[in-house]
Amino acid sequence: MLDIGKTATWLLRRLNPETAHELAIHSIAHGLAGRGKPDHSALRTEALGLSFPNPIGLAAGFDKNARAVRGLTKLGFGFVETGTVTPRPQPGNPRPRLFRLVEDRAIINRMGFNSCGIDKFCQNLAPLFRPNRHGQVGPTDAPLGINLGINKTGADPLVDYPALVGRTKSYADYLTINLSSPNTPGLRDLQAADMLARLLEAIQTAHPDRPPLLVKLAPDLEDEAYAPILQAVIDGGADGLILTNTTLARPTSLKDPHRDETGGLSGAPLADRARHVLQLVSELNKGRLCLVSSGGIETGRDILERLKMGANLVQIYTAFIYEGPAVLTRLKQELLHEMSRSGIRSLTALQR
């Protein structure tokens, strides 16, 4: 029997990456990508005061403009993070700006926060929060995160980030402050502990009633930089960290002809550094903040390893691009198998 999902993914991979991405968003938004099966109760996870049907989230960058939220939540993700959204619309960097490194199971992007802007973004979300004929409100299949960023020009982070929090807090189960994209000049400078402290203070002062707040960090910081950043996040009242964004590094193992393109590298080649950063931060964190691990997650064994290392949740992106929705079924089956081999009856028990 023809597997429509796998066939569609195969066809999309033969198109220009941005064309394929647009078609995928359109298909998912219109419910053409199917629906995942209910999750095994052993995969239920608690974090940030929220309940997740499973620990596998979709990282920001796929549904930048919140056009396919309901369709994505139905695929079987444990949570979905939309954005990055900026205060004003901006086109991002010139094309081509997205490259598949097929030989390396990786992606390089230099999108540059292409965004419809916060006004249109909220317009796209609003219909999801209107009662339907069944009385249901909002995308109820999985928690929704919103990733926030600043414009390339004319940005004032101490004003822009609090304003974005104010515009999106009624829609989100959690919010993420993106300080780590390598494609917006000066953005990564905001990760410095002193600047981060000022930024979190501005957000907390303006919006003490906000949902849980995460900070997304780069993998390219010096190891010594994570301790003061962690303390600034704790002192600033934020609730967690996403570790990590894409990397500017280029491992010598890369084989694909696109390996020298500029931009952020994601996928399998990022795995070693992502694990290292998670281990480092987890030892410093001692359970105080929620940690979300991202970068090179390919198997159920990878997921369980990250959870054992101290992550509360994980996010995928590149694996979803290469395999489509079928990757979720595979990852969950593998995760349950690895849990059984390790004598872990539930993820809730693992995280106590």
C-alpha positions in Angstrom: 0.0 0.0 0.0 1.3 3.5 -0.9 2.3 5.5 2.2 1.1 9.0 1.3 3.1 10.7 4.1 6.4 9.1 3.1 5.7 9.7 -0.6 4.9 13.4 0.1 8.1 13.8 2.1 10.1 12.2 -0.8 8.6 14.6 -3.3 9.2 17.6 -1.1 12.8 16.8 -0.7 13.2 17.0 -4.5 12.0 20.6 -4.6 13.8 23.8 -3.7 14.0 23.9 0.1 11.9 27.0 0.6 9.4 25.9 -2.0 9.1 22.6 -0.2 8.8 24.3 3.1 5.9 26.5 1.9 4.1 23.5 0.5 4.5 21.6 3.7 3.1 24.5 5.8 0.2 24.8 3.4 -0.5 21.1 3.5 -0.3 20.9 7.3 -2.5 24.0 7.8 -5.2 22.4 5.7 -5.1 19.1 7.5 -3.5 17.1 4.7 -0.7 15.7 6.7 -2.8 13.4 8.9 -3.1 13.0 12.6 -0.9 11.1 15.0 -2.2 8.3 17.3 -2.9 8.9 21.0 0.3 8.7 23.0 1.2 5.9 25.4 0.6 7.2 29.0 4.2 6.3 29.9 5.4 9.2 27.7 3.4 11.9 29.5 5.7 14.6 30.9 5.3 17.4 33.4 7.3 20.6 33.1 6.8 24.4 33.5 3.6 23.6 35.4 2.2 22.1 32.2 1.3 18.6 31.1 2.8 17.3 27.8 1.5 14.2 26.1 5.1 13.3 25.2 8.4 15.1 25.5 9.1 15.7 21.8 8.5 19.2 20.6 8.8 21.0 17.3 11.5 23.7 17.5 10.9 27.2 16.4 11.6 28.1 12.7 9.2 25.7 11.0 6.0 27.6 11.4 7.4 31.1 11.7 4.1 32.9 11.1 1.7 30.7 13.1 -0.1 29.5 10.0 -0.3 25.8 10.7 -0.5 25.5 14.5 -3.6 23.4 14.7 -2.4 21.0 12.0 1.0 20.7 13.7 -0.5 19.9 17.1 -2.4 17.1 15.6 0.6 15.3 14.1 1.7 14.0 17.5 4.2 16.5 18.8 4.2 16.9 22.6 4.4 20.6 22.1 4.8 23.1 19.2 6.9 26.3 19.2 6.0 28.9 16.6 8.0 31.9 15.4 10.4 33.5 15.6 8.1 36.5 15.3 9.5 40.1 15.2 7.8 43.4 16.1 7.6 44.6 12.5 7.4 42.6 9.2 10.7 41.9 7.5 11.7 39.8 4.5 14.8 38.2 6.0 18.0 37.7 4.1 18.2 37.3 0.3 17.7 33.9 -1.3 19.1 31.3 -1.5 19.2 31.1 2.3 18.2 27.5 3.1 20.4 24.5 2.2 20.0 20.8 2.7 23.2 18.9 3.5 21.8 15.5 2.6 25.0 13.6 3.0 25.3 14.9 6.5 21.6 14.8 7.5 21.9 18.5 8.3 20.6 21.9 7.3 22.2 25.3 7.0 20.0 28.4 7.1 20.6 32.1 7.0 16.9 33.0 6.9 17.4 36.2 9.0 14.1 36.2 11.0 11.8 36.5 8.0 8.6 37.3 9.7 5.1 38.6 9.0 5.4 40.8 12.1 3.5 40.6 15.4 0.2 42.1 14.2 -0.3 39.5 11.5 1.1 36.8 13.7 -1.5 37.4 16.3 -4.2 37.7 13.7 -3.2 34.2 12.5 -3.5 32.8 16.1 -6.7 34.5 17.1 -9.1 32.1 15.3 -7.6 29.2 17.2 -8.9 30.7 20.5 -12.5 31.2 19.5 -15.0 28.6 20.7 -16.0 26.2 17.9 -19.3 24.4 17.6 -18.1 21.8 20.2 -17.2 24.6 22.7 -13.5 23.9 22.4 -11.1 26.8 22.6 -7.5 26.9 21.3 -5.1 24.2 19.9 -5.7 21.7 22.7 -3.7 18.7 21.3 -0.4 20.0 22.8 1.0 23.1 24.6 1.9 26.0 22.4 5.1 28.0 22.6 5.9 31.3 20.9 9.4 32.3 20.0 10.2 36.0 20.1 12.9 38.0 18.3 13.9 41.5 17.2 14.1 43.2 13.9 17.3 43.5 12.0 17.2 47.3 12.0 15.7 49.8 14.4 15.5 47.3 17.3 15.4 48.3 21.0 15.6 45.0 22.8 14.6 46.5 26.2 11.4 47.8 24.7 10.8 45.2 21.9 10.9 42.0 24.0 8.5 43.2 26.7 6.2 44.5 24.0 6.2 41.1 22.3 5.6 39.3 25.5 2.6 41.6 26.1 1.1 40.9 22.6 1.5 37.1 22.8 1.1 36.1 26.5 -2.6 35.4 26.2 -2.0 33.0 23.3 1.0 31.0 24.6 1.5 28.2 27.1 5.1 29.4 27.3 7.2 32.0 25.6 10.8 31.9 24.4 13.2 34.8 24.1 15.4 34.1 21.2 18.9 35.6 21.8 20.9 33.1 19.8 20.1 33.1 16.1 23.4 33.6 14.2 21.6 35.5 11.4 20.6 38.7 13.1 23.6 41.1 13.7 24.2 41.8 17.3 21.5 39.4 18.6 23.9 37.0 20.3 25.5 39.9 22.3 22.2 39.9 24.3 23.3 36.6 25.9 25.9 38.4 28.0 24.8 38.0 31.7 24.6 41.7 32.4 22.5 42.5 29.4 20.3 39.4 29.9 19.6 40.5 33.5 18.4 43.9 32.3 16.2 42.4 29.6 14.6 39.9 32.0 14.0 42.7 34.6 12.3 44.8 31.9 10.0 41.8 31.0 9.2 40.9 34.6 8.4 44.5 35.5 6.1 45.0 32.5 4.5 41.5 32.7 4.6 39.8 36.1 1.5 37.8 34.9 3.2 36.2 31.9 3.3 32.5 31.1 6.5 30.6 31.7 9.5 32.2 30.0 12.4 30.4 28.4 15.7 31.8 27.0 17.2 30.1 23.9 21.0 30.0 23.9 23.7 29.4 21.3 26.0 26.4 21.3 28.9 28.5 20.3 29.5 30.2 23.7 32.7 29.4 25.6 32.0 26.8 28.3 32.7 29.3 31.0 30.0 31.7 29.8 27.1 29.4 30.7 27.4 29.7 34.5 26.8 33.5 34.7 24.1 33.2 32.1 22.3 30.5 34.1 22.5 32.6 37.2 21.2 35.7 35.4 18.2 33.7 34.1 17.4 32.4 37.6 17.8 35.8 39.2 15.7 37.4 36.4 12.8 35.1 37.2 12.8 33.1 33.9 11.7 29.5 34.0 14.0 27.6 31.6 16.5 27.4 28.9 16.5 25.9 25.4 19.9 24.3 24.6 20.7 25.0 21.8 20.2 27.0 18.7 22.1 26.4 15.4 25.9 26.6 15.3 28.3 28.7 13.2 30.9 25.9 13.6 31.6 23.6 10.7 32.8 20.1 11.8 35.5 18.7 9.7 33.3 15.6 9.1 30.9 17.5 6.8 30.8 16.1 3.3 28.0 17.8 1.5 28.9 20.4 -1.2 26.8 23.0 0.7 29.0 22.7 3.8 30.7 26.1 3.3 27.5 28.1 3.0 27.2 30.8 5.7 24.4 30.5 8.3 23.4 28.3 11.2 24.0 24.6 11.0 21.5 22.2 12.5 21.0 18.4 12.5 23.2 15.4 13.2 26.5 17.3 13.2 25.3 19.5 16.1 24.6 16.5 18.3 28.0 16.3 20.1 28.1 20.0 21.0 24.4 20.0 22.0 25.0 17.0 24.4 28.1 18.7 25.9 26.2 22.0 26.5 23.3 20.1 28.1 25.6 18.2 30.4 27.5 21.3 31.4 24.4 23.4 32.1 22.5 20.5 33.8 25.3 20.1 36.3 25.2 23.8 37.1 21.4 24.0 37.1 20.7 21.3 39.7 17.1 21.1 38.7 16.3 24.8 39.2 15.2 25.6 35.7 13.4 23.6 33.0 15.9 22.5 30.3 14.9 21.8 26.8 17.5 20.0 24.7 17.7 20.5 20.9 20.3 19.7 18.3 21.0 16.5 16.4 18.2 14.4 18.0 17.7 11.4 15.6 16.5 8.4 17.7 14.5 7.4 20.7 17.8 6.5 22.3 19.0 10.1 21.8 15.8 11.4 23.5 16.2 9.1 26.6 19.9 10.0 26.8 19.1 13.8 26.9 16.3 13.2 29.5 18.7 11.2 31.7 21.3 14.0 31.3 18.9 16.5 32.8 16.6 17.7 30.0 12.9 18.0 30.9 11.9 18.1 27.2 13.5 17.9 23.8 12.9 19.6 20.4 13.5 18.3 16.9 13.6 20.2 13.6 16.0 18.7 11.0 14.8 15.1 11.5 11.3 16.3 10.9 12.3 18.1 7.7 14.0 14.9 6.4 11.4 12.4 7.5 8.1 14.3 7.9 5.4 13.3 10.4 6.5 9.7 10.3 9.5 10.6 12.4 7.2 11.1 15.4 5.9 7.5 15.3 9.4 6.1 14.9 10.8 8.2 17.7 8.0 7.4 20.2 8.3 3.6 19.4 12.1 3.8 19.9 11.7 5.8 23.1 9.3 3.3 24.6 11.6 0.5 23.6 14.6 2.2 25.3 12.6 3.0 28.4 11.6 -0.7 28.6 15.2 -1.8 28.3 16.2 0.6 31.0 13.4 -0.4 33.4 11.7 3.0 33.2 8.0 2.6 33.5 7.2 6.3 32.8 8.9 9.6 32.1 7.1 11.2 35.0 8.9 8.7 37.3 12.2 9.3 35.6 12.0 13.1 36.3 11.2 12.8 40.0 
